[in-house]
Amino acid sequence: MLDKTTEELLGIVSDWTGKFNGAYNIRSNGQCAGRQSSENILIENKEGAPGLVIRIKPGTKGETVYIPACVTQGGIDDLVYNDFYVGEGADVIIVAGCGVHTSDGHDVRHNGIHRFILDKGAKVLYKEKHIGTGAGSGAKRIDPVTEIEQGEDSYLEMDTIQIGGVDSTYRKTSGKLGKGAKLVIKERIMTDKDQRAQTDFAVELNGEDSGADIVSRSVAKGNSYQEYHSKISGNARCTGHSECDAILADNGKVNAAPELYAGDLDASLIHEAAIGKIAGEQIIKLRTLGLTEEEAERKIIDGFLRG
Amino acid sequence: MLKIENLSWSLGTGESILKNVSLEIPDGKLTVITGPNGGGKTSLAKLIAGLETPESGSILLDGEDITGWDITTRARSGIGYAFQQPVRFKGLNVRDLLELSAQKPLEDREICEVLGKVGLCANEYIDRTIDASLSGGEAKRIEIATVLAKKDAKVLVFDEPEAGIDLWSFSNLIEAFERLKATENKSLLIISHQERILGISDYIAVIADGEVTKFGTKDEILGGLLGDEKAERCPLGKDAN
């Protein structure tokens, strides 16, 4: 039986409507609160560590597996290791949101360490939403670690968003790509008040014709601070693109430090970065359509983080 | 009716841009403001939309003094404004802006109708982000569409709508203005140098050096304007026969 807060968080981070169709595992306050495997997606406990092993059979098409986690009691520091093995030619969606809540003055933390191993030709859309809720002085932390190994001609798209309310996050993502593999990462982070966010990407393009496209969009409001580090290493004929766009509001601060390493003559790597406040003309344009200044700012930020 | 009375405005440097400008923009008619570059046309358009605040004078909409109203209030009262230089957004798409302008969710069919007026093949553009991926002409046409989609519009101001638009799309735009004029009781105020736009106008105002130097019906003004232009092209003693 899930408590009301967990159900609300599940709704936000994983589109929970009282049930999931297909394979799922719900983690609540460090425990399994529900699990179901499907014919093609097998979910088992990981041996020797808290967490799961998710095995997706070769050729599985059109299925979604839900692996959300919620921490709703102050004082819990939840650590979990989830390994995803995606079989050859599979084409699936993985939804793995996380919500942390505290209102009793104690800190909460979720630290999800996810490993993705994609076999030849596998295709995965990975969706991850993070949110912190609750009042009081207890800090809400989410520190995800993602390790990726992509086989030949595999494709992984990571669509991640930190909606808000997380006091501190340190996001580490690393990937090693084989021949013809493609990695697309769309990260969006919103921070406010005194929140802190750090995100590190390290991608190695090891196979011929591999490619990575990393786009990070962030909004730093209040007194919040964000750091963005990315390193794309092109070790073969490959293409790499990273883009860091940030909007500053109030007294927000952003430090973006991109790095490109070309270890092959045919590596083609690009980085773009833009940090600044919302352009005044954007606000004015939306005001000429009838929005107030505050509505215009909200619309611009929502669109920026959505896109 | 939009009425401008003794409007004056200067740059921050003190340079006077508009000097005691008075003008009446009739309801349901297409009025073109034309004149030499730097004469104050765009400044007047910005003052009407509330982007700038006059030093003196007043702006009346249907008899109500709106001079002190901000941009949002003017927009909600029926004043639309198409920028000369389109604004770009990372993340907002064409649907977003058109729905904001219409103040309601729009069906694809309705979006297509508006985009068609500015010569855009709608399905390709509905979800396009209004960012640097659009060409100047595409962005300009979308900018105009955001004003054409406006809900409860009374006065629509277009600042040089022809700029950056190809000939074919421009023809569509002319037709859209003519249709708007014929079917809806909106006042259209267009800042333009373009002969074809002058040709579909009901009234023409000429602003030069910050003052209204001529105002009247198209028939009263246009002939003289084109004559002036020809005179400029063929200065004395260099008649080309």
Chai-1 contact restraints between the chains, C-beta under 6 A:
chainA,res_idxA,chainB,res_idxB,connection_type,confidence,min_distance_angstrom,max_distance_angstrom,comment,restraint_id
A,E281,B,V87,contact,1.0,0.0,6.0,A-B,restraint_1
A,Q282,B,V87,contact,1.0,0.0,6.0,A-B,restraint_2
A,Q282,B,F89,contact,1.0,0.0,6.0,A-B,restraint_3
A,K285,B,V87,contact,1.0,0.0,6.0,A-B,restraint_4
A,R287,B,I71,contact,1.0,0.0,6.0,A-B,restraint_5
A,R287,B,T72,contact,1.0,0.0,6.0,A-B,restraint_6
A,T288,B,A49,contact,1.0,0.0,6.0,A-B,restraint_7
A,T288,B,I71,contact,1.0,0.0,6.0,A-B,restraint_8
A,T288,B,A75,contact,1.0,0.0,6.0,A-B,restraint_9
A,T288,B,Y81,contact,1.0,0.0,6.0,A-B,restraint_10
A,L289,B,L100,contact,1.0,0.0,6.0,A-B,restraint_11
A,L289,B,S101,contact,1.0,0.0,6.0,A-B,restraint_12
A,G290,B,A75,contact,1.0,0.0,6.0,A-B,restraint_13
A,G290,B,R76,contact,1.0,0.0,6.0,A-B,restraint_14
A,T292,B,T72,contact,1.0,0.0,6.0,A-B,restraint_15
A,G303,B,G91,contact,1.0,0.0,6.0,A-B,restraint_16
A,G303,B,L92,contact,1.0,0.0,6.0,A-B,restraint_17
A,F304,B,K90,contact,1.0,0.0,6.0,A-B,restraint_18
A,F304,B,G91,contact,1.0,0.0,6.0,A-B,restraint_19
A,R306,B,G91,contact,1.0,0.0,6.0,A-B,restraint_20
A,G307,B,G91,contact,1.0,0.0,6.0,A-B,restraint_21
A,G307,B,T129,contact,1.0,0.0,6.0,A-B,restraint_22
